[in-house]
Amino acid sequence: MSESLNIRIPNDLRSALAAISKAEHVPLRDLVRESLREFVAIRRFRRLRKKVLPLAEAQGLLTDEDVFKAL
């Protein structure tokens, strides 16, 4: 199920989105949906990372390389 959401964005942002949409041959609405999905995923990841970071550091996992070695 989807609902519509009306928002106002500055003209320069609208122009930048339209340019990307045209260059990538992707409808503007799809580009905006994809951008919002990425934004939400990044926010969720950052929130999870903030919770897990102290636990990882306590285990000596300080870098990505440390994590890959542990796997």
Secondary structure, DSSP 8 states (H G I E B T S, - for coil): ----------HHHHHHHHHHHHHHT--HHHHHHHHHHHHHHHHHHHHHHHHHHHHHHHTT--SHHHHHHH-
